[in-house]
């Protein structure tokens, strides 16, 4: 159940990042790059509960 919710949040972040980058006057690819980079950094740095 929890992984499905996390995946849904990750899928929701992509359209939001594109729309925020367009609103800020940036290229939509910048929003995609930032969301991907943020996901990778969180996956590396975040610690799983033990």
N, C-alpha and C positions, 0 to 999 in steps of 0.2 A: 504494500500500500504506500509506504513512504517513498520508495524509488519512483513510483508512478507520479506522485505529487511533485517530486523534485524535477522529473523530466518535464512535466507540464509547465512548471515555472521557468525552466530553461527555454522551452519553446515559446513562452510568452515574452521572454526578454528580447528575442530577435526583432519582432515588429516594433516594440517600444524603442529599441536602440536605433533602428532605421528612422522612425518618425522623429525622435529627438535630434538626430543629426541633421535631418532636413529642416527642422524648426530652427536649429542653430545656424543654418546656412552652410553646413558642411556637406560633403559628398556622402551618400548613403553607405558606401563601402567603409568609411571611417567608423560608422556605428557598428557595422558587422565586425570589423577588426577589433574594436574595443570590447564588444561582448564576448568574442572568442578568447581574447587575451585575458579578460577577467575570469572566465571559466577555467582556463588553464592554470592561472596563478592560484585560484582558490583550490583547485584540485591538488596542487603541489603543496601548498602551505597549510591547508586545513588538516586538522588532526581528527581521526575517527575516534569516537568514544570506545573505550575498552571495558 
